[in-house]
Structures are given as structure tokens and as C-alpha cells.
Amino acid sequence: MLTEGVSLIDSRSDRVVMEPNETYWNPDRKPTVRIIYDNVIGKTEGIKSVAAGDGRVDVVFDLTPDEAKAFPASEHGKIQTQKAKTILTGVFNENRPDSPWRNPEARRALNLAIDRQAVLDQGAYGYGTVIPAFIQPGRYGADPGMKPFSYDPEAAKRALAAAGIGGRDLVFVASPAWKGVVEAIGHCLSKVGLGCRFVSAKEEPPEDFDVKLEWYFDWTPQYPVACVHREFFGKDATLRQGPEDPEFDALYDKLLHTSQEPDTEAVVREVERYLQDKAKALFLYSPYTLFAVSDRVAFTPYDTCMSELAETRIKG
């Protein structure tokens, strides 16, 4: 919530008040409002407050596609979107030695089975951008020559059968926020003779699950390999669902020992091409960051996925 005025700083866990910094160095960006972060008001209640215009809440961060879609028509507030350095991608379960997903051809086949634009439109109401791998077009390291995997269900069906994956249910583990995305993926899979079962990430996933959807964002100004790619595939990766990949490790080491531009960006692009060539993930799209915003404020979102209000102003 944003409000004008002055009061003491309250740093209780349920309520944090931030006062304007009167000595801020840049007069053109000098803050003029108090900011109250209220962690007692739940997200659902906060969204209703913005729509009702009751003055309790002005900005709600991190809406899910379903929450944004359900936001009622209102003269008091609206949904704002921001393209961010985010990915929603599927991590193949390669932990079992007999996992079919250790086979790059099987991983590639599943990528060919997915109509990404349809998954985005049907599963997330279009709140995102289809991307080739992990980097959005136009950002540092994006390879302008890369295109997303084509949608080719016939080729996918043949390759999946050759890999011994035809005619069964695939188990997808995902946050409840992405259940609609999994259902849209399931619609694609039905066209290649596969079923799809959703398992909430809040539950203990079965050991033989097939794919886990992960949302992640690049918190670096550049060099996403050092942040995003490493988290999925590096030696100390937290999101990897399989053995170490020496080829990826070699590329990462190459990046660490490349310090001059444009050579550095060339290595980043090399990493991106490697991920796609080996179909290292089930590539999907880059989700927008979604906000419910009161018409009392002029809200400027950032692409960092943080709760930033540096450029936000109260109107009038």
C-alpha cells in the first residue's frame, strides 16, 4: 500500500513502513511518499481492495495468470504487465539410470510435440512471450538466429515411439499457479498419443515423474549463464534433475575465462545453442510479471521481478 504523509518506521514482520529519504542524491528522483508493505492483508483480499478502490491497497505484486484473468472490470484499478527476464521451463527427470529422458532424441521429440503459442494462450491467457531457450530476444546473449522448436506432432509421435515413450501418461510436477499450463500441454500431448497427469509441487513427487516445471528469473544485469543456466545445469545446480553435464561445465568454464566483449556474449550464445541442440529442457515461454494496480498511483514496473517502487507516484 502507498500513502502520503509521515510516520515512524515500523519494521514488524507483518508491516514495514519506509519513509522518503530527504537526503537522496538525485533531486529528479527524490521520493515523495511513504511506502507501507502490509503482509497481513492476503493477496486475494488485496486484489479485491484494488478493484473496489477502497484505498487500503494500491499495488499487488506477483499475480498468477488466473488471478490476472479473474480481475473484475473496475474503474478503480487494472492489471499491469511487464516483460521480465523470466522463464517457465520443464526440467526433465534424468535421475534414474533408465530414464528415457537421458536420450536427447526423446527430449527433442517432446519439444516437437508442444505448440508453445497455444500453451501460452490457453494455459496462461497470453501473459508471456515464446522464446527459443532461456534468453528473451533482444536481451544480452540472445542469439538472433535461434528460433523456438517447431511444432511437429507427426515427427514427435514417431520419435517418441522410437524412444519407447508412446502410449503412456507423462507426469508433470508444477506449482498450482501453472496447472492451466500443464493442462494445455496435456492437450498437445493427446495429439501424439500421450496422456498427461498434473502433480502439485506442494506434494511429494513420485520418483518416476517425467517433467518438473520451474519458473526462474535472471537477477543479473547480464551474463545469464552465471545465474540462470548454472542453476539448471551447473555442478552446483539447485534445479538439476539428473547427472552432471561435462559439456555444459566446459562451456561454463569457458565463459568464466572469457572477459572481453564481444567474445563474452558469443560464449553466452554458444551456451544457448547447446541447450537447444541437446534439447536440455522442455522449452516453453517467458512469463510476464503481473500486477493489480490502483488508479490512485502511477506505477512503473521493472523487469527484475522485485517489489520495486522507485518510480511509482501517487496521482494528483
C-alpha positions in Angstrom: 0.0 0.0 0.0 1.2 3.5 -0.7 0.1 6.6 1.2 1.2 10.2 1.7 2.4 11.6 4.9 5.0 10.9 7.6 5.1 8.4 10.5 7.5 6.3 12.4 9.4 3.4 10.8 7.6 0.2 11.8 9.6 -2.9 10.9 7.4 -5.6 12.4 7.3 -8.7 10.2 3.7 -8.0 9.3 4.1 -4.3 8.4 7.1 -2.4 7.1 6.9 1.4 6.7 9.5 3.2 4.5 9.9 7.0 4.7 11.1 9.2 1.9 14.9 9.8 2.0 15.2 13.6 2.3 18.9 13.5 1.5 18.6 11.4 -1.6 21.3 12.5 -4.0 19.2 12.8 -7.2 16.6 15.6 -6.8 14.8 14.5 -10.0 14.1 11.1 -8.5 13.7 12.1 -4.8 11.0 10.0 -3.2 7.9 11.9 -2.1 5.6 9.2 -0.5 5.6 6.8 2.4 5.5 3.1 1.4 3.8 0.6 3.6 4.4 -3.1 2.9 1.5 -4.9 4.6 2.0 -8.6 4.9 -1.2 -9.2 6.9 -3.6 -8.4 4.0 -3.7 -11.6 1.9 -3.2 -11.5 -1.9 -6.9 -12.3 -2.6 -8.1 -9.5 -0.2 -5.5 -7.1 -1.7 -6.7 -7.7 -5.3 -10.3 -7.1 -4.2 -9.2 -3.9 -2.5 -7.6 -2.6 -5.6 -10.7 -3.4 -7.7 -13.0 -1.9 -5.1 -10.9 1.3 -4.8 -11.3 1.4 -1.0 -7.8 2.9 -0.5 -6.4 0.1 1.6 -4.1 -1.3 -1.1 -2.6 0.3 -4.2 -0.3 -2.4 -5.7 -0.4 -6.2 -5.5 2.7 -8.0 -6.9 3.1 -11.4 -8.5 -0.3 -12.3 -9.6 -0.8 -15.7 -11.3 -2.3 -15.7 -14.8 -5.6 -17.0 -13.3 -5.7 -14.1 -10.8 -5.0 -11.6 -13.5 -7.6 -13.1 -15.8 -10.2 -13.0 -13.0 -9.6 -9.4 -12.1 -13.0 -7.7 -12.4 -13.7 -4.8 -14.7 -13.2 -1.8 -12.5 -12.9 2.0 -12.7 -10.6 1.9 -9.7 -7.8 -0.3 -10.8 -6.4 -2.5 -13.6 -3.9 -5.3 -14.4 -0.5 -4.1 -15.5 2.0 -6.4 -17.2 5.8 -6.3 -17.6 8.1 -8.2 -19.7 10.7 -9.6 -17.4 13.9 -11.7 -17.5 11.9 -14.8 -16.6 11.5 -18.3 -17.9 9.0 -21.1 -17.4 10.7 -24.3 -18.5 10.3 -28.0 -18.0 13.2 -29.9 -16.3 13.4 -33.5 -17.5 13.8 -36.1 -14.8 17.0 -37.9 -15.7 17.8 -39.1 -12.1 17.1 -42.7 -12.8 19.7 -44.5 -14.9 16.9 -46.0 -17.1 15.2 -42.6 -17.6 14.1 -42.2 -21.2 14.9 -38.5 -20.8 18.6 -39.2 -20.8 18.2 -39.6 -24.5 18.5 -36.3 -26.3 16.2 -37.6 -29.1 13.4 -38.3 -26.6 13.8 -34.8 -25.2 13.8 -33.3 -28.7 10.7 -35.3 -29.6 8.7 -33.9 -26.6 9.7 -30.4 -27.6 8.4 -31.0 -31.1 5.1 -32.2 -29.5 4.4 -28.8 -27.9 2.6 -25.9 -29.5 4.1 -23.2 -27.4 1.9 -20.4 -28.5 -1.2 -22.5 -27.8 0.1 -23.4 -24.4 0.8 -19.8 -23.6 -2.6 -18.6 -24.9 -4.7 -21.4 -23.4 -2.7 -22.1 -20.2 -1.7 -18.5 -19.3 -4.1 -16.3 -21.3 -1.2 -14.9 -23.4 0.7 -13.4 -20.5 4.1 -14.1 -21.8 6.4 -14.4 -24.8 7.5 -17.7 -26.5 11.4 -17.9 -26.6 13.9 -20.3 -28.2 15.6 -21.4 -25.0 16.4 -19.4 -21.8 17.0 -15.8 -23.1 14.4 -13.4 -24.4 15.0 -11.9 -27.8 16.8 -8.5 -27.6 18.4 -9.2 -24.2 22.1 -9.8 -23.6 23.2 -13.1 -25.0 20.1 -13.7 -27.1 21.0 -15.3 -30.4 19.1 -13.6 -33.2 19.5 -16.7 -35.4 17.8 -19.0 -32.9 14.1 -19.9 -33.3 11.8 -21.9 -30.9 11.4 -25.6 -31.7 8.8 -26.1 -34.4 5.5 -27.7 -33.6 5.6 -31.0 -35.5 3.3 -33.6 -33.8 3.8 -36.2 -36.5 7.5 -36.2 -36.2 7.2 -36.1 -32.4 4.9 -39.1 -32.4 7.3 -41.2 -34.5 10.3 -40.2 -32.4 8.6 -40.8 -29.1 7.5 -44.3 -30.2 11.1 -45.0 -31.3 12.3 -43.9 -27.8 9.8 -46.3 -26.2 7.6 -43.5 -24.7 4.5 -43.9 -26.8 1.0 -44.5 -25.4 1.5 -43.7 -21.7 0.8 -40.9 -19.3 3.5 -38.3 -18.6 3.7 -37.0 -15.1 4.2 -33.2 -14.8 5.1 -31.6 -11.4 4.3 -27.9 -11.2 3.2 -25.2 -8.9 -0.6 -24.8 -8.7 -0.1 -21.5 -10.5 0.9 -23.4 -13.6 -1.8 -26.0 -13.6 -3.5 -24.4 -16.6 -0.2 -24.6 -18.5 0.1 -28.3 -17.7 -3.5 -28.8 -18.9 -2.6 -27.0 -22.2 0.5 -29.2 -22.5 -1.7 -32.2 -22.0 -3.9 -31.1 -24.9 -0.8 -31.1 -27.1 0.3 -34.5 -25.9 -3.1 -36.1 -26.6 -2.4 -35.4 -30.3 0.7 -37.6 -30.2 -0.9 -40.4 -28.2 0.3 -39.5 -24.7 -1.6 -38.7 -21.6 -0.7 -36.0 -19.0 -1.1 -36.1 -15.2 -0.6 -33.0 -13.1 1.1 -33.3 -9.6 1.3 -30.3 -7.4 4.8 -29.2 -6.4 3.4 -28.9 -2.9 3.2 -32.7 -2.8 5.9 -35.2 -2.7 6.5 -36.0 -6.4 6.7 -39.7 -7.5 10.3 -40.8 -8.2 9.4 -41.6 -11.8 7.8 -38.2 -12.7 8.8 -37.0 -16.2 9.0 -33.2 -16.1 9.0 -30.5 -13.5 8.0 -27.0 -14.4 10.3 -24.4 -13.0 9.8 -20.6 -13.0 13.1 -18.7 -12.7 14.4 -15.2 -13.4 17.7 -13.6 -14.3 18.7 -11.3 -11.5 21.9 -10.2 -13.2 22.2 -7.2 -15.5 23.8 -9.5 -18.0 25.7 -12.9 -18.2 22.6 -15.0 -17.6 24.7 -18.2 -17.9 26.2 -17.3 -14.5 22.8 -17.2 -12.9 20.0 -18.9 -14.7 21.7 -21.6 -16.8 24.0 -22.6 -14.0 21.1 -23.1 -11.6 19.6 -25.6 -14.0 22.7 -27.4 -15.3 25.8 -26.5 -13.4 27.8 -28.6 -11.0 26.2 -26.9 -8.0 22.8 -26.5 -9.7 19.7 -26.4 -7.4 17.2 -27.3 -10.1 19.0 -30.0 -12.0 17.2 -33.3 -12.1 19.9 -35.6 -13.4 23.7 -36.2 -13.5 26.3 -33.5 -14.2 26.8 -32.5 -17.8 30.5 -32.2 -18.6 29.8 -30.4 -21.9 27.8 -27.7 -20.1 30.5 -27.5 -17.4 33.2 -26.9 -20.1 31.1 -24.1 -21.7 30.6 -22.5 -18.3 34.3 -22.7 -17.6 35.0 -21.2 -21.0 32.7 -18.3 -20.1 34.4 -17.7 -16.8 37.7 -17.4 -18.6 36.4 -15.1 -21.3 36.5 -11.5 -20.1 36.4 -9.3 -23.2 33.5 -8.3 -25.4 32.2 -9.3 -27.8 33.8 -12.6 -27.0 31.8 -13.0 -23.8 28.4 -12.6 -25.4 29.5 -15.0 -28.1 30.0 -17.7 -25.4 26.6 -16.9 -23.9 25.1 -17.6 -27.3 27.1 -20.8 -27.6 25.6 -22.0 -24.3 22.1 -21.1 -25.6 22.6 -23.0 -28.8 24.0 -26.0 -26.9 20.9 -26.1 -24.7 18.6 -26.2 -27.7 20.8 -28.6 -29.8 20.7 -31.1 -26.9 17.1 -30.3 -26.0 18.3 -29.9 -22.4 14.8 -28.7 -21.3 11.2 -28.6 -22.3 11.3 -25.0 -23.5 8.1 -23.1 -23.0 8.0 -19.3 -22.7 8.9 -16.2 -20.7 6.0 -15.2 -18.3 5.0 -11.6 -17.8 5.2 -10.2 -14.3 1.6 -9.3 -13.4 0.4 -6.6 -11.0 -3.0 -5.3 -9.8 -2.7 -1.5 -9.6 -5.0 1.1 -8.2 -5.8 4.1 -10.3 -4.6 6.3 -7.4 -1.0 5.6 -8.4 1.2 5.9 -11.5 3.1 2.6 -11.2 6.3 1.9 -13.0 7.1 -1.9 -13.1 10.6 -3.2 -13.5 11.9 -6.3 -15.3 13.7 -7.5 -12.2 10.8 -9.4 -10.6 11.4 -7.5 -7.3 8.9 -5.4 -5.4 10.4 -2.1 -6.6 8.6 1.2 -6.3 11.3 3.7 -7.0 9.5 5.4 -9.9 5.9 5.0 -8.5 4.0 8.1 -7.7 0.6 9.0 -6.2 -1.5 10.8 -8.8 -2.8 14.3 -8.2 
